[in-house]
C-alpha cells in the first residue's frame, strides 16, 4: 500500500500571506506522519517537497516547483492508495488540493470537499452549528472599511477564510478597532472579514479519527495561545482534567456528528467557560484536516495513530488508542516535553 502525504508549506514557495510559523507547524505534522506511516507494515509513505525546501524527510521524496506542482501532485495521488492533504483553508488551498485528488482518480485520507467547503468558511460554519443547536459565537460580516455601530466590545475580528490565526484580533474598543485595521493592512491581509462575540474561558481542542463505521475521540487538549490579542497558536498540553475533558468531548462530538463528509483526522477548537455544567462552552472551529495537536497526542499514544486513521477511512474497526499515564506539553514546532509520569 502507498500513501501520499502532501503538506502545502513544504511543497510550495510560501506566498506573502503565509507566515513562516505555518511552515514550522506544517513540517512538524509532516515529519511525524512520515515516521508513523513508515511504521505501518507493508506501507510505503511518499511525500512532495519544493526544490527550495531544505527539510530532510523520511520515506520516498519527490521534488517539485510551482510550475510542476499540480502535475506531480496528481500523478502521486493517482498512484497512491490514499492521499492525505495538509494545507491551510484560505484562498481555497485545502479545498483545491482535495479536489485535485478526486480529479486524479485518487482517494482522500481526509474529509470530502463538501465538508471542507463548510468548515473552511467560518461564516457558513457558524450558521451550520447554530442551525444544529450547537453552541458557537455567532459570526457576521463587516464590509471592508466599515466599523460596526453595535460592536459589543470586546469582539474578535477575523478572516472569513483563514488559518493560523492570521489577521485575527481581539478588539477592545473603537480606538483598538482602528489600530487592528491598520495592522491588517500592514500585514498585507485582504479578503472578507467577520466579527464574532468574544467568549472567555480555556481554549481547548478535541481530535477525532472519523470513518463511516466508527468515530473515535482522542485525548482532549488544552491550547496555548499568545496573550497579545492575536490568538496565535503556541502549542498545547494534554490531557485535560477529567471534568473538562468530559465537557470538551461531549460538545466536540456533537459538532463533528453534525457535518457530513468529515473523515480521517478532524480537530475541533473550543472554549470551555467557567460554568461547571458546560453552559458557557462554545465550538469555535472545525478543522477538516490534520492539526498540530497530532504531535503531542502521538507522544502519549502507545498505539500508532496513523494506522488508526487508515482503519477509519477504510471502514475497519479502529483499534482504540491506548494512552500513557503521563502529561505532555508541546509547541507549534513539534517539540514535546513530558511533564509527569512515564516518557
C-alpha positions as CSV (number, residue, x, y, z in Angstrom):
1,X,0.0,0.0,0.0
2,X,1.2,3.5,-0.8
3,X,0.1,6.7,1.0
4,X,0.9,10.1,-0.4
5,X,1.4,12.8,2.3
6,X,1.2,16.3,1.0
7,X,2.0,19.3,3.2
8,X,1.4,22.7,1.5
9,X,4.1,24.9,3.1
10,X,6.9,22.5,2.4
11,X,5.7,21.6,-1.1
12,X,5.5,25.3,-2.3
13,X,7.2,28.6,-2.1
14,X,5.2,30.4,0.5
15,X,3.1,33.4,-0.7
16,X,3.2,36.6,1.2
17,X,0.0,35.7,3.1
18,X,1.7,32.8,4.8
19,X,3.8,33.2,7.9
20,X,7.0,31.2,8.4
21,X,5.3,29.8,11.6
22,X,2.8,27.9,9.3
23,X,5.8,26.2,7.7
24,X,7.2,25.2,11.1
25,X,3.8,23.7,12.1
26,X,3.4,22.1,8.7
27,X,6.8,20.4,8.9
28,X,6.1,19.2,12.5
29,X,3.0,17.4,11.3
30,X,4.5,16.1,8.1
31,X,7.7,14.7,9.7
32,X,5.6,13.0,12.4
33,X,3.2,11.4,9.9
34,X,6.0,10.2,7.7
35,X,7.6,8.5,10.7
36,X,4.2,7.0,11.8
37,X,3.1,5.8,8.4
38,X,6.5,4.4,7.9
39,X,6.0,2.1,10.9
40,X,2.8,0.5,9.3
41,X,3.7,-2.9,7.9
42,X,3.5,-3.1,4.1
43,X,3.0,0.6,3.6
44,X,5.2,3.0,1.6
45,X,5.0,6.7,2.5
46,X,5.6,9.2,-0.2
47,X,5.8,13.0,0.0
48,X,6.4,16.0,-2.2
49,X,8.8,18.8,-1.3
50,X,9.6,22.1,-3.1
51,X,13.0,22.2,-4.7
52,X,14.0,25.0,-2.3
53,X,12.9,23.2,0.8
54,X,15.8,22.1,2.9
55,X,13.9,19.6,5.1
56,X,15.1,16.1,5.1
57,X,12.1,13.8,5.0
58,X,11.7,10.1,5.6
59,X,10.1,7.9,3.0
60,X,10.1,8.4,-0.7
61,X,10.6,12.1,-1.6
62,X,9.7,13.8,-4.8
63,X,10.8,17.4,-5.6
64,X,8.8,20.0,-7.4
65,X,8.5,23.6,-8.5
66,X,5.4,25.9,-8.7
67,X,5.0,25.0,-12.4
68,X,5.2,21.3,-11.8
69,X,3.3,21.1,-8.6
70,X,-0.2,20.2,-9.8
71,X,1.1,17.7,-12.4
72,X,3.3,15.9,-9.9
73,X,0.7,16.1,-7.2
74,X,-2.0,14.5,-9.4
75,X,0.4,11.8,-10.6
76,X,1.3,10.8,-7.0
77,X,-2.3,10.9,-5.9
78,X,-3.3,8.7,-8.8
79,X,-0.5,6.2,-8.0
80,X,-1.3,6.1,-4.2
81,X,-4.0,4.2,-2.4
82,X,-4.7,7.2,-0.3
83,X,-3.6,10.9,-0.2
84,X,-3.5,12.9,3.0
85,X,-3.7,16.7,2.3
86,X,-2.3,19.1,4.9
87,X,-3.0,22.6,3.9
88,X,-4.5,25.9,5.2
89,X,-8.0,26.8,4.3
90,X,-7.5,30.4,3.0
91,X,-7.5,31.0,-0.8
92,X,-9.2,27.6,-1.1
93,X,-5.8,26.0,-0.8
94,X,-7.1,22.9,1.1
95,X,-10.3,22.6,-0.9
96,X,-8.4,22.9,-4.3
97,X,-6.0,20.1,-3.4
98,X,-8.7,17.9,-2.1
99,X,-10.4,18.3,-5.5
100,X,-7.1,17.6,-7.2
101,X,-7.0,14.2,-5.5
102,X,-10.5,13.3,-6.7
103,X,-9.9,14.7,-10.2
104,X,-6.8,12.5,-10.5
105,X,-8.8,9.4,-9.5
106,X,-7.2,9.2,-6.1
107,X,-8.8,8.6,-2.7
108,X,-8.6,11.1,0.1
109,X,-7.4,10.1,3.6
110,X,-9.3,13.0,4.8
111,X,-12.5,15.0,4.6
112,X,-14.6,15.3,1.4
113,X,-14.6,18.6,-0.5
114,X,-18.2,19.3,0.6
115,X,-17.3,19.1,4.3
116,X,-14.1,21.2,3.7
117,X,-16.2,23.8,1.9
118,X,-18.4,24.4,5.0
119,X,-15.7,24.0,7.7
120,X,-13.3,26.4,5.9
121,X,-15.9,29.1,5.6
122,X,-16.2,30.5,9.2
123,X,-19.5,32.3,8.4
124,X,-21.1,29.2,6.9
125,X,-19.8,27.0,9.7
126,X,-21.2,29.4,12.4
127,X,-24.6,29.3,10.7
128,X,-24.4,25.5,10.4
129,X,-23.6,25.0,14.0
130,X,-26.3,27.4,15.2
131,X,-28.9,25.7,12.9
132,X,-28.0,22.4,14.6
133,X,-28.3,23.9,18.1
134,X,-24.6,23.6,18.8
135,X,-23.2,26.5,20.9
136,X,-20.9,28.8,19.0
137,X,-20.4,32.6,19.0
138,X,-22.4,34.0,16.1
139,X,-20.4,35.5,13.2
140,X,-21.4,38.3,10.9
141,X,-19.7,40.1,8.1
142,X,-18.3,43.6,8.3
143,X,-17.8,45.4,4.9
144,X,-14.2,46.5,4.4
145,X,-13.6,49.9,5.9
146,X,-16.8,49.9,8.0
147,X,-17.0,50.0,11.8
148,X,-20.0,48.2,13.3
149,X,-22.1,50.6,15.3
150,X,-23.3,48.0,17.7
151,X,-20.0,46.1,18.0
152,X,-20.5,45.0,21.6
153,X,-16.8,45.0,22.7
154,X,-14.8,43.0,23.3
155,X,-15.1,41.2,20.0
156,X,-13.0,39.0,17.7
157,X,-12.3,40.3,14.2
158,X,-11.0,37.6,11.9
159,X,-10.9,36.5,8.2
160,X,-13.9,34.6,6.9
161,X,-11.4,32.2,5.3
162,X,-8.2,31.9,7.3
163,X,-5.8,29.7,9.1
164,X,-3.1,30.0,11.8
165,X,-4.8,33.0,13.4
166,X,-3.6,35.3,10.7
167,X,-5.2,38.7,10.7
168,X,-7.2,37.8,13.8
169,X,-7.6,40.4,16.5
170,X,-9.2,40.8,19.9
171,X,-10.8,44.3,19.6
172,X,-11.5,46.0,22.9
173,X,-12.9,49.4,21.8
174,X,-13.3,51.7,18.9
175,X,-9.7,53.0,19.1
176,X,-8.4,49.5,19.2
177,X,-10.5,48.7,16.1
178,X,-8.7,51.4,14.1
179,X,-5.3,50.0,15.3
180,X,-6.3,46.5,14.3
181,X,-7.5,47.6,10.9
182,X,-4.1,49.3,10.3
183,X,-2.2,46.2,11.4
184,X,-4.2,44.1,9.0
185,X,-3.3,46.5,6.2
186,X,0.4,46.5,7.1
187,X,0.4,42.7,7.2
188,X,-1.0,42.6,3.7
189,X,-4.1,40.6,4.5
190,X,-7.1,41.1,2.2
191,X,-10.4,39.3,1.9
192,X,-13.7,39.2,3.7
193,X,-13.6,39.7,7.5
194,X,-16.0,38.7,10.3
195,X,-16.8,39.9,13.7
196,X,-17.6,37.4,16.5
197,X,-18.5,37.9,20.1
198,X,-15.5,37.2,22.3
199,X,-16.1,34.4,24.8
200,X,-13.7,33.9,27.7
201,X,-12.5,30.5,29.0
202,X,-10.0,27.8,28.4
203,X,-9.0,27.3,24.8
204,X,-9.1,23.6,24.1
205,X,-9.3,21.1,21.2
206,X,-10.5,17.6,20.6
207,X,-9.3,15.5,17.7
208,X,-11.1,12.6,16.2
209,X,-10.4,9.6,13.9
210,X,-13.6,9.6,11.7
211,X,-14.8,6.9,9.4
212,X,-18.1,5.7,8.0
213,X,-18.2,2.8,10.5
214,X,-16.8,4.5,13.6
215,X,-15.6,7.7,15.1
216,X,-13.1,7.7,17.9
217,X,-12.2,10.7,20.0
218,X,-8.6,11.3,21.1
219,X,-7.4,12.9,24.3
220,X,-8.8,16.4,24.7
221,X,-6.0,19.0,24.7
222,X,-5.6,22.5,26.2
223,X,-4.4,25.1,23.7
224,X,-1.7,27.6,24.5
225,X,-2.4,30.9,22.7
226,X,-0.5,34.1,22.6
227,X,-1.7,36.7,25.2
228,X,-1.2,39.7,22.8
229,X,-4.8,39.7,21.5
230,X,-3.8,37.9,18.3
231,X,-4.7,34.3,19.3
232,X,-1.5,32.9,17.8
233,X,-1.2,29.1,18.4
234,X,1.9,28.3,20.5
235,X,1.2,24.7,21.3
236,X,-0.8,22.7,23.8
237,X,-0.9,20.4,26.9
238,X,-2.5,17.0,27.3
239,X,-4.5,15.6,28.8
240,X,-7.2,17.9,30.2
241,X,-8.6,17.2,33.7
242,X,-11.4,14.6,33.6
243,X,-14.3,17.1,34.2
244,X,-13.0,19.5,31.5
245,X,-12.3,16.6,29.1
246,X,-15.8,15.2,29.5
247,X,-17.3,18.6,28.6
248,X,-15.0,19.0,25.7
249,X,-15.7,15.6,24.3
250,X,-19.4,16.0,24.6
251,X,-19.6,19.3,22.7
252,X,-16.9,18.4,20.1
253,X,-18.6,15.1,19.3
254,X,-21.9,16.9,18.5
255,X,-20.1,19.3,16.2
256,X,-18.3,16.5,14.3
257,X,-21.5,14.5,14.1
258,X,-23.4,17.4,12.6
259,X,-21.3,17.8,9.5
260,X,-21.5,15.0,6.8
261,X,-18.3,14.2,4.9
262,X,-15.8,14.6,7.7
263,X,-13.3,11.8,7.5
264,X,-9.9,10.9,8.7
265,X,-8.3,13.2,11.3
266,X,-10.6,16.0,12.3
267,X,-10.0,18.7,15.0
268,X,-12.5,20.8,16.9
269,X,-11.4,24.1,18.6
270,X,-13.4,25.0,21.7
271,X,-13.6,27.5,24.5
272,X,-14.5,25.9,27.9
273,X,-16.2,28.5,30.1
274,X,-16.4,28.8,33.9
275,X,-19.8,27.1,34.3
276,X,-19.1,23.6,35.6
277,X,-22.0,22.1,33.7
278,X,-20.7,23.4,30.4
279,X,-23.3,26.0,29.9
280,X,-20.7,28.5,28.7
281,X,-18.8,26.2,26.4
282,X,-18.5,27.0,22.7
283,X,-17.3,25.5,19.5
284,X,-15.1,27.9,17.7
285,X,-14.0,26.0,14.6
286,X,-14.0,22.6,13.0
287,X,-10.7,21.8,11.2
288,X,-11.4,19.2,8.5
289,X,-7.7,18.3,8.3
290,X,-4.6,17.3,10.3
291,X,-3.8,19.7,13.2
292,X,-0.6,20.4,15.2
293,X,-2.1,18.6,18.2
294,X,-1.1,15.4,16.5
295,X,2.5,15.8,17.6
296,X,1.5,15.9,21.2
297,X,-1.1,13.1,21.0
298,X,1.2,10.7,19.2
299,X,3.7,11.1,22.1
300,X,1.1,10.0,24.6
301,X,-0.3,7.2,22.4
302,X,1.0,3.7,22.9
303,X,-0.5,2.7,19.6
304,X,0.1,4.2,16.1
305,X,-2.5,6.9,15.4
306,X,-1.6,6.9,11.7
307,X,-2.6,3.3,11.5
308,X,-5.9,4.2,13.2
309,X,-6.5,6.9,10.6
310,X,-6.2,4.3,7.9
311,X,-8.5,1.9,9.6
312,X,-11.2,4.7,10.0
313,X,-11.1,5.7,6.3
314,X,-11.1,2.0,5.1
315,X,-14.2,1.4,7.1
316,X,-12.5,-1.0,9.5
317,X,-12.9,-1.2,13.3
318,X,-10.5,1.3,14.7
319,X,-8.0,0.0,17.3
320,X,-8.8,2.1,20.3
321,X,-5.8,4.2,21.2
322,X,-4.0,3.3,24.5
323,X,-2.6,6.2,26.4
324,X,0.5,6.5,28.6
325,X,-0.2,7.6,32.2
326,X,1.6,10.9,31.6
327,X,1.2,14.5,30.6
328,X,2.9,16.4,27.8
329,X,3.4,19.9,26.7
330,X,4.2,20.6,23.0
331,X,4.9,23.7,20.9
332,X,3.9,24.6,17.4
333,X,7.3,23.4,16.0
334,X,6.7,19.9,17.2
335,X,8.9,19.9,20.3
336,X,7.3,17.7,23.0
337,X,8.2,17.6,26.7
338,X,6.8,15.0,29.2
339,X,5.7,16.8,32.3
340,X,4.8,13.8,34.5
341,X,4.6,10.1,34.6
342,X,6.4,7.9,32.1
343,X,8.0,9.1,28.9
